Amino acid sequence: MEISHNHLLSKSSYPRYFAFQKMENVIKAMQHRQTGIALKSQKLFLTTISNAFTGEDLIDWLEKNLGIDDIDEALHLATLLCRFGYFFQVTENGSTSVKEDSELYRFQVIILY
């Protein structure tokens, strides 16, 4: 007898499936090498943070590539993406609100052991 769990993976069983799919598409576009956010090594006091971007770069990219005209809407979208764990703030532990400043952020990396 074979037990199938395919019914658990259907799109209708996850109420936020399409919202997460849209967020993941935005993150994939942000991580694109040519058209995404420019990831640079950033100096922070005496340390160098590799593959980081600033809040200002993030908001500018959202406004330019998603056609967002209102800065409050771009900040809200960036904060939602941060709260869902797609990227995180480097310096402040646990802070999930995004500001348009020189604060550093990094994309979350999936680690498979």
N, C-alpha and C positions, 0 to 999 in steps of 0.2 A: 504494500500500500504506500502510495506516495502522497505526501502532504504538500500542498501548494500554498504559498503566501502571496501569490500575484495579486489577489484582490486587495491586499493591504497596501500595495504600491500604486494603486490607481489614483489618478489625479483628483477624483471626486472625494477621496477619503482624507485629503489634506486641504483644509479650507483656505489656507494662504499659499497654495502651490504656485499660482500664477504671479502673486506679488513677489515671492522669493525668486522666481524665474526671471522677472524683470530686474530685480536688484542684482542678481548674478550677471546678467547681461551688461549692466552698467559697470560693474566691477571688472568684467573681462575687457570692456572698452577702455577703462582707466589703466589697465595693466598692459595694454598693447604697446609694443616697443616703439613704433613710429608715431602713433597718434594719441597715445595715452599721456598720463601725467609724467613729467620728467622726474625720474628718480635720480638723486644725486647723493654724494657723500657730503654730509653737513657737519660743520664744526659746532660742538656744544661744549663750551668751556675748554677742558683739556682733552676731551674725547671726540672721536669722529664716528658719526652715525652713518652707516652705509645704507643705500637704497631707501632713503627717506624723502619725504616731500613736506612742504609747509601747508598750513591751512589756507594761506593766500593762493598757492598753486592749485589746491583742491577746488576752492570756490571759483576761481577763474576758469578752470577746466569745465566745471559743471555749467557755468553760465555760457561758455562758448560752444560746447559740444551738445548740450541738451536743450539749448534755446531758452534758458531760464532768464527772465528779465529782472525779477525781484531778488535782491540779495537775501532777504529773509527766507524765501522759498529754497534757495540754494543752501543756506545754512541749515535749514530744517532737514532737507534731504541728506546732507552730509552727516548730520547728527544721527539720523535714523540708521544710515549705513554703518556708522561707528558703533551704535548700540547693538546692532545685530552681529557685530564682530567681524566685519569684513576688513577693517583696519583699526589700528589702535594708536593712542597718543603715547609718544616715547617717554616724555619727561614726567608727566603726572600719572601716577598709578590710579586706575579706576575711574578717571574722568572720561566721560563719553560725550561731552558737549563740544562741538567744533566751533572754533572762532576763526575769523579771517585775520590771522596774524602770522607771526613767524614760528609758531609752535610746530614741532615736528611730529609727523605721523608715519607709520609703516603699515604695509599690507600684511594681513595675517597669513602665515604660511602653514600649509598643512604638513604635518610631520608624520610620516608613516614609519613605524618601527618594525 
